Amino acid sequence: MPRRILSCFHSLNFSGTNFPIPVRTAEGLSYRGMVELADFAEGCKTLAARLGRALSRARSALCFSAAALALAACAGTVETTSAPPPQLANQLPPAASIGTGEIRVGLILPLSAQGNAGVAAQSMKNAAELALAEFKQPNIQLLVKDDGGTPQGAQAAAQQAIAEGAEIIIGPLFAQSVSAVGQVARQRGIPVIAFSTDATVAARGVYLLSFLPESDVKRIVEYAVSNGKRSFAALLPDNAYGNVVEAAFQQEVARHGGRVLALEKYPQDPARMAEPVRRIAQAAGQVDAIFIPDGADAVPQVAQSLAAAGVNVKRVQLLGTGLWDESRIMASAPLQGGWFAAPDAVGYRSFTQRYRARYGQDPVRTATLSYDAVALVAALVKTQGTQRFTEQVLTTSSGFSGIDGVFRFRSDGLNERGLAVLRVAPGGGQIISPAPKSFQPGT
């Protein structure tokens, strides 16, 4: 059965091709970066402030997930706390729906949230609609619910969706809202496919279909070790995102028999970055690679500071995550030749073209997540009968194939993705290790 599921999802009409997806923008912070940082920023004022500065600079230009918020409202910050107070479940407005199928599916997004959160939600709703339009005879109906960008609103939305017969819930977007929905859904045995990048909200029955930083770390460390890199140093942002990436990095390096010889964290204030950079520079002669998992607001300056401190960035391999897939990274001289993990861009471009043709504007980067979630649910309804949303089906080891490439859910709610490894170059990331097309049996 697992192999059959993969084949079915592979056969979905993604404009005639089964595509993975890109993560870069022509300018500014990728929307993937915005959402990852926004998620980790919940409860972290320093990170939230930094995200706001990055968002204000982000414009758009790419495709599908319009990796950067290519929409006009892109100039604000993602706000998840300033929406109007949520209504109680029995006070919510009548449900909007997409599709006329028999199987009901909840779709929870912060549609009325202010700033970019609301813009992202509308784009993800459009992508869900596009998925249904491109699927041949989908037998599902999406019950669209607005959580207002708050946990209380998400809880009420989940209660209403379940009361209206939803068998599975897609969304919400942010971590605290996912936790609220999960509490409601688990009581009724309803699975959730959510979009948060915060791994702590994943749980049995609450699956994260998102770009988890842990996946980037796993892929880039694995590739580095396979290419002879055994000793590592790391310069990490001193924030919640940096904490998550640090744990994953330490674990992956140890798992592959490598050594972390130096690890420092730098503050968000560029004026205070010199000391941690100096300490890493002192250790650079003993390491094969330096890991700098941050976005374009910081990484070019960090790399320039390392070079100024005497680090030969042509000898020591620089490593990053998918947050590197931005034009400012590509234009940085010290970062040329750096390696980072990210989805292949082909599928993303195709999706963006189709989205733009239908809606007249570029989607946000996270729109592919919504598209893939809806396409997956429609495929399972079509092929798996009454077992469609069981844990056995949702966590099949063969996984599924979507716009951003192959992915699969683990029983703990986290996901694994097939990512490419790219090299920083002036014209954009160049693939040096292709993304896998399937998962190896038994892995």
PyMOL commands that set and color helices and strands:
alter all, ss='L'
color gray80, all
select helices_A, chain A and resi 2-10+31-41+45-57+72-75+89-91+116-134+151-163+175-187+199-201+213-226+240-255+270-272+274-286+299-308+322-324+327-330+333-335+346-359+367-383+385-387+391-394
alter helices_A, ss='H'
color red, helices_A
select strands_A, chain A and resi 96-98+103-109+140-146+168-170+192-194+206-208+231-237+259-266+289-291+317-320+339-342+400-402+405-409+415-417+420-423+430-433
alter strands_A, ss='S'
color yellow, strands_A
deselect
rebuild
show_as cartoon
